[in-house]
């Protein structure tokens, strides 16, 4: 019953999520984060946040910054990060030592990517606040 009721709002929610994501991408610092996503035909339930450079110290500072400001986030970009690193693929996927060489982008996202919820009820002011916090990493 819940699912059917939500279907009535699906198109409007999808439009709002797309609008939210476009605003988010226009505001985050492209020198710190990836911003060059293909948007056509996609609806993002979350804001993917990926550090442009592989930097453990910067990643740790970003996580501390989000935690200190109550920004809910998940590491990786979808449940479990790089699936090639998960135990259920042991013996099927390449050896862990080969993953960075064979799948550098996926592995970069695994270690330096996050996702932050993109709710249809998220207000523009809150997205602007979020981006201000994320961009402050440059000066933190």
C-alpha positions in Angstrom: 0.0 0.0 0.0 2.8 2.4 0.8 4.5 1.9 -2.5 1.3 2.7 -4.5 0.8 5.9 -2.6 4.4 6.9 -3.3 3.9 6.4 -7.0 1.6 9.4 -7.1 4.5 11.6 -6.1 7.2 9.8 -8.1 7.4 12.2 -11.1 7.4 15.3 -8.9 9.9 13.8 -6.5 12.2 12.8 -9.4 12.1 16.3 -10.8 12.9 17.8 -7.4 15.8 15.4 -6.9 17.2 16.3 -10.3 16.9 20.0 -9.5 18.6 19.5 -6.2 21.4 17.6 -7.8 22.0 20.3 -10.4 22.2 22.9 -7.7 24.6 20.8 -5.7 26.9 20.3 -8.6 26.8 24.0 -9.5 27.9 24.9 -5.9 30.6 22.4 -4.9 34.2 23.2 -5.6 35.3 21.5 -8.9 38.9 21.7 -7.7 38.1 19.6 -4.7 35.3 17.3 -6.0 34.2 15.6 -9.1 31.4 17.6 -10.8 31.4 16.3 -14.3 28.5 13.8 -14.1 26.3 12.8 -17.0 22.8 13.9 -15.9 20.6 13.0 -18.8 18.1 10.3 -17.8 19.3 9.9 -14.3 17.7 10.6 -11.0 20.0 10.7 -8.0 18.6 9.6 -4.6 21.9 10.9 -3.2 24.6 13.5 -3.9 27.7 11.6 -4.9 30.7 13.4 -3.4 34.1 12.2 -4.7 37.4 13.9 -3.8 39.2 14.8 -7.0 42.6 13.8 -5.6 43.5 10.6 -3.7 44.5 12.1 -0.4 43.9 10.2 2.8 44.5 13.2 5.0 42.0 15.3 3.0 39.4 12.4 3.1 39.8 12.1 6.9 39.4 15.9 7.3 36.3 15.8 5.1 34.8 13.0 7.2 35.5 14.9 10.4 34.0 18.1 8.9 30.8 16.3 7.9 30.6 14.6 11.3 31.1 17.8 13.2 28.3 19.5 11.2 25.9 16.6 11.5 26.0 15.8 7.8 24.8 12.2 7.3 27.0 10.4 4.8 28.1 7.0 3.6 31.6 6.0 2.4 31.9 4.6 -1.0 29.1 5.4 -3.4 26.7 2.6 -3.0 26.3 -0.1 -0.4 29.7 -1.6 0.3 31.8 0.5 -2.0 33.9 -1.3 -4.6 32.1 -4.6 -4.9 35.3 -6.2 -6.3 36.7 -5.9 -2.8 33.8 -7.7 -1.1 34.3 -11.2 0.3 31.4 -12.7 -1.7 33.5 -12.2 -4.9 36.6 -13.8 -3.5 37.9 -16.2 -6.2 35.9 -14.6 -8.9 37.1 -11.0 -8.9 40.8 -10.1 -9.5 43.1 -10.3 -6.6 42.9 -7.3 -4.3 46.4 -6.2 -5.3 45.3 -6.0 -8.9 42.1 -4.0 -8.4 43.7 -0.5 -8.2 45.5 -1.1 -11.5 42.6 -2.8 -13.4 39.8 -0.6 -11.9 41.3 2.7 -10.9 38.2 4.8 -11.0 36.1 2.3 -9.0 38.8 2.0 -6.5 39.2 5.7 -6.2 35.5 6.1 -5.4 35.8 3.2 -2.9 38.4 5.2 -0.8 37.6 8.8 -1.6 33.9 8.8 -2.4 30.8 9.4 -0.3 27.1 9.9 -0.8 24.8 12.3 1.0 21.0 11.9 0.9 19.1 13.9 -1.7 15.5 14.1 -0.5 12.7 15.7 -2.5 11.9 17.9 0.6 15.5 19.2 0.8 15.3 23.0 0.7 17.6 25.1 -1.5 19.0 26.9 1.5 20.0 23.6 3.1 21.8 22.5 -0.1 23.6 25.9 -0.2 24.6 25.4 3.5 25.8 21.9 2.8 28.0 23.1 -0.1 29.4 25.9 1.9 30.5 23.4 4.6 31.9 21.0 2.0 33.8 23.8 0.2 35.3 25.0 3.5 37.5 22.0 3.4 39.8 24.0 1.2 40.5 26.4 4.0 40.1 24.1 7.0 
